[in-house]
Amino acid sequence: MTISAAHILGWFEGEEGYNVLTRNFADALGRSLPVYRTALPRRNGESVRVAPEVQQHRGREDLANLLFSWGDQTSYLKTMPGRRIAYVIWETSKLPDGWFVPLRQAERYWVPCTWARDMLIDNGFDADAIDVVPLGIDVSVFHPAVPPEPSVAALSGFKFITVGRWQHRKGTVELLRAFDAEFAGDPSVRLVLSCNNPHRPDINIAEELRALNLSCLEQLTFLSDGIANQRMASLFTACDAAVFPTRSDPWGLPISEAMACGLPVVATHFSGPADYMTDTTGYPLGWKPAPCPWMPASMADGDYGMWAEPDFTELRQLMRRIYENREEAQAVGARAAAHIAETWTWDHAAEKAAAVLRGI
């Protein structure tokens, strides 16, 4: 039976990655077919109010239920009429123990990149049931002509920017050390950071900086927390380059958003960015396999799987190359913006999703 509508279950409100991708995906897919939305709870004890339109599909197979959430939330699909699809996002080679049983309640699995498909297969899921359905960028919001944020644009010097929680996975500490080693004492270079971690109120960035004993403190600018996703575009265009030494990002929204804004971007060439960044549209950062030391998930055997360890020596070299070869870097950024606009928008993602739905 032909799919006549999509029912998306996920977190729609807020500025974190899941929220941004869920509402943008729903908006884009809604331009191709009717989309119903069910907001999932973020706290224990909150109830779920399923979109009322779902009831009209009882006894039929023409509804595609798409869950954008953690794998252990897949049980929400169990009672839904129609097809059951889980969009799986995970950062290491090994899924959490608590995801396997719930994920089996889905019929198909969508993932954002080629690496994620291989990861699911390695975890025992049927290759024929997995589709790579990428995420995207709203190029009406993220593009090179966005007026720069005045407070950031007014900062002197060449400005690198990074966006991502202060955490080991994002390589925040190692980026600060690399920047310090390469540029400390040069007032013509600055690093702008949006790195607050709302899930770790125990992290005190001032104390973390003191512990690092950096020499470049006067060259650092920390942005306030709670920045709306749409405002990020003006922060990117106020800077000269972006850098993301992540250990794993199955898509990497800030990475692709910075590219869409025309910035030359350094990003670890692993998982998501490996699908949309090349050495002509960015500065791919080398890496080697490394064990993940910890994730916020249950692993009975203490093994959290593998991910990437970026080459931080190369990170310094690439940042220096961008700083000293600005015409080259600007050309790379311009190609990046064109590449995202031509290939990786939310409408492209919705077209891929619609094509997959037509085939199930």
C-alpha positions in Angstrom: 0.0 0.0 0.0 1.2 3.5 -0.8 2.3 5.7 2.1 -0.2 8.6 2.3 1.1 10.4 5.4 4.0 10.5 7.9 3.7 10.6 11.7 6.9 12.0 13.3 7.5 11.4 17.0 10.3 13.3 18.6 11.4 16.5 20.4 10.4 19.5 18.4 10.9 22.4 20.8 14.3 23.6 21.9 17.8 24.4 20.4 19.6 21.1 20.8 20.5 18.9 17.9 17.6 16.5 18.2 15.1 19.4 18.4 16.5 21.2 15.5 16.7 18.2 13.2 13.3 16.8 14.1 11.3 20.0 13.4 13.3 20.8 10.3 12.8 17.3 8.9 9.1 17.4 9.7 8.7 20.8 8.0 10.6 19.7 4.9 8.8 16.3 4.6 5.5 18.2 5.1 6.0 19.9 1.8 5.7 16.4 0.1 2.9 14.7 2.1 0.8 15.3 5.2 2.9 15.1 8.4 1.4 14.5 11.9 3.5 15.4 14.9 3.7 13.8 18.4 5.9 15.5 20.9 7.8 13.0 23.2 8.4 13.7 26.9 11.7 14.9 28.1 11.1 14.1 31.7 9.9 11.1 33.7 6.2 11.2 34.4 5.2 13.3 31.4 2.5 11.8 29.2 2.4 11.5 25.5 -0.4 12.9 23.5 -0.4 11.1 20.2 -1.4 13.3 17.2 -5.2 12.7 16.8 -4.9 12.3 13.0 -3.1 8.9 13.6 -6.5 7.3 14.5 -7.8 7.5 11.0 -5.1 5.1 9.9 -6.1 2.3 12.2 -6.5 -1.0 10.3 -4.4 0.4 7.3 -0.8 0.3 6.3 -0.6 3.7 4.6 1.0 5.6 7.5 4.8 5.9 8.1 5.7 6.4 11.8 9.1 7.9 12.1 10.8 8.1 15.6 13.5 10.7 16.0 14.8 9.9 19.5 17.1 7.6 21.5 16.9 4.0 20.6 15.4 3.0 23.9 12.4 5.1 23.1 11.4 2.9 20.2 8.6 1.3 22.2 6.5 4.4 21.4 6.1 2.9 17.9 4.7 -0.4 19.2 1.0 0.6 19.1 1.1 2.8 16.0 -0.8 1.8 12.9 1.2 1.4 9.7 4.9 1.2 9.2 7.4 1.7 12.1 10.7 3.4 11.4 13.4 4.4 13.9 15.9 7.1 13.0 19.0 5.9 14.8 21.7 8.3 15.9 24.6 7.0 17.9 28.2 8.1 18.1 30.3 4.9 18.7 30.7 1.5 17.1 28.6 -0.2 19.8 25.0 0.5 20.6 23.9 0.8 24.3 22.6 -2.4 25.9 19.2 -0.9 26.5 18.6 -0.1 22.8 18.6 -3.6 21.3 15.2 -4.9 22.5 13.3 -1.6 21.8 14.8 -1.1 18.4 13.6 -4.6 17.4 10.1 -3.1 17.5 10.8 -1.1 14.4 10.5 -2.6 11.0 13.1 -0.3 9.3 16.0 1.9 10.4 17.0 5.2 9.0 20.5 6.6 9.7 22.1 9.9 8.7 25.4 8.7 7.2 27.2 5.7 5.6 29.2 5.0 8.8 26.0 4.8 10.8 24.6 2.2 8.4 27.8 0.1 8.8 27.6 0.5 12.6 24.1 -0.9 12.7 25.0 -3.9 10.5 28.0 -4.6 12.8 25.5 -4.6 15.7 23.4 -7.3 14.2 20.7 -5.4 12.2 19.7 -6.5 8.8 21.4 -4.5 6.1 18.2 -4.7 3.9 16.2 -2.9 6.6 18.6 0.1 6.9 18.4 3.2 4.7 20.8 6.2 4.7 18.5 9.2 4.9 20.7 12.3 5.5 19.8 15.4 7.4 20.1 18.8 5.9 20.4 22.6 6.2 17.9 25.4 5.8 19.8 27.6 3.3 17.3 30.3 3.7 18.7 30.8 7.2 22.3 29.6 6.7 24.0 31.3 3.8 27.0 33.6 3.2 24.9 36.8 2.9 23.6 36.6 6.5 24.5 39.9 8.2 27.2 39.2 10.8 26.5 39.4 14.6 27.8 42.9 15.4 29.3 42.0 18.8 31.3 39.2 17.3 32.2 41.1 14.1 33.6 43.9 16.2 36.2 41.6 17.7 39.6 42.3 16.3 41.7 39.8 14.4 41.1 36.6 12.4 38.4 34.6 14.1 38.0 30.9 14.3 34.7 29.6 15.8 33.6 26.3 17.2 30.2 25.2 18.3 29.5 22.2 20.5 29.1 21.2 24.1 32.1 21.3 26.4 32.7 17.6 26.4 35.3 14.9 25.4 33.4 13.9 22.3 33.6 17.4 20.8 37.3 17.7 21.6 36.9 21.0 23.3 39.9 20.8 25.6 42.2 19.5 22.9 41.1 22.3 20.6 42.0 24.9 23.2 45.4 23.3 23.7 46.0 23.2 20.0 45.0 26.8 19.6 47.2 27.8 22.5 50.2 26.0 21.2 49.8 27.4 17.7 48.6 31.0 18.3 49.2 32.1 21.9 50.6 35.6 22.1 49.4 36.6 18.6 46.6 39.1 19.2 45.7 39.0 15.5 44.1 35.5 16.0 41.0 34.8 18.1 39.0 31.6 19.0 35.2 32.1 19.5 33.5 29.3 21.4 29.9 28.3 21.9 30.5 25.4 24.2 28.1 25.5 27.1 26.8 22.0 28.2 23.2 22.3 29.5 23.4 18.6 30.6 26.5 19.2 32.8 25.7 22.0 35.3 28.7 20.8 37.3 31.1 22.1 34.6 32.6 25.4 35.5 34.3 26.7 32.4 36.4 29.3 34.3 37.8 26.5 36.5 38.4 24.3 33.5 40.4 27.0 31.9 42.5 27.6 35.0 43.3 23.9 35.1 44.5 24.0 31.5 47.0 26.8 32.3 46.6 28.4 28.9 48.6 31.4 27.7 46.0 32.5 25.1 43.1 33.5 27.5 43.0 37.1 26.1 42.4 35.6 22.6 39.3 33.6 23.7 35.7 34.7 23.5 33.0 32.6 25.0 29.4 33.1 23.8 26.4 33.0 26.1 24.3 29.9 26.4 20.8 29.5 25.0 21.6 30.8 21.5 18.7 30.2 19.1 19.6 28.0 16.1 18.7 30.7 13.6 21.0 33.2 15.3 24.0 30.8 14.7 24.1 31.9 11.1 25.1 35.5 12.0 27.7 34.2 14.4 29.3 32.1 11.6 29.3 35.0 9.1 31.0 37.2 11.8 33.9 34.8 11.9 36.5 33.8 9.3 36.7 30.0 9.8 35.2 27.2 11.8 36.9 24.2 13.5 35.3 21.0 14.8 37.8 18.3 16.1 34.9 16.0 17.0 35.5 12.4 17.9 32.1 11.4 16.3 29.1 13.3 14.9 26.8 11.1 12.9 25.7 14.2 11.0 27.1 17.4 12.6 24.6 20.2 12.2 26.9 23.0 13.2 29.6 21.7 10.8 27.3 21.7 7.8 25.7 25.0 8.9 29.1 26.7 9.0 29.8 25.3 5.5 26.5 26.6 4.3 27.5 30.1 5.6 30.6 30.0 3.4 33.2 29.4 6.1 36.3 27.3 5.5 35.7 24.4 8.0 38.1 22.0 9.7 36.3 18.9 10.8 37.2 15.3 11.7 36.7 13.3 8.5 34.7 10.6 10.3 31.0 9.5 10.4 28.7 12.3 9.2 31.1 14.8 7.8 32.9 12.1 5.8 29.7 11.9 3.6 29.4 15.6 2.8 32.9 17.2 3.1 35.8 16.7 0.7 39.2 18.4 0.4 37.7 20.8 -2.1 34.8 21.9 0.1 36.6 21.8 3.5 39.6 20.8 5.5 39.1 17.2 6.4 41.0 16.4 9.6 42.7 13.0 9.9 42.0 10.5 12.6 42.8 7.0 13.9 40.4 4.5 15.6 40.3 4.8 19.4 38.2 3.4 22.2 35.4 5.5 23.6 36.1 6.0 27.4 32.5 6.6 28.4 29.1 7.5 27.2 25.8 8.3 29.1 24.5 4.8 28.4 24.6 1.4 30.0 27.3 -1.0 28.8 27.4 -4.1 31.1 30.8 -5.1 29.9 32.3 -1.6 30.2 33.0 -1.5 26.5 31.7 1.7 24.9 32.9 0.9 21.4 35.2 2.7 19.1 35.2 6.1 17.5 37.8 8.6 16.1 40.8 10.2 17.7 41.5 13.3 15.7 45.1 14.2 14.7 45.6 17.3 16.8 49.0 18.0 15.3 47.3 18.2 11.9 44.6 20.4 13.5 47.3 23.0 14.3 48.7 22.7 10.8 45.3 23.2 9.1 44.4 26.2 11.3 47.7 27.7 10.5 47.2 27.0 6.8 43.8 28.7 6.8 45.2 31.7 8.7 48.1 32.2 6.3 46.3 31.3 3.1 43.1 33.3 3.3 42.3 33.5 -0.4 42.5 29.7 -0.6 40.4 29.4 2.5 37.8 31.8 1.2 37.5 29.8 -2.1 37.1 26.6 -0.1 34.3 28.2 1.9 32.6 29.5 -1.2 32.6 26.0 -2.7 31.3 24.6 0.6 28.3 26.9 0.6 27.5 26.0 -3.0 27.9 22.3 -2.3 25.5 22.4 0.7 22.9 24.5 -1.2 23.1 22.2 -4.2 23.1 18.8 -2.4 22.4 18.9 1.3 19.4 21.0 2.1 16.4 19.9 4.1 14.4 19.6 0.9 17.1 17.2 -0.4 16.7 15.2 2.8 12.9 15.1 2.4 13.2 14.0 -1.3 15.4 11.1 -0.2 12.9 10.2 2.6 10.0 10.4 0.2 11.8 8.1 -2.3 12.5 5.6 0.5 8.9 5.7 1.6 7.7 5.0 -1.9 9.8 1.9 -1.9 8.7 0.3 1.3 
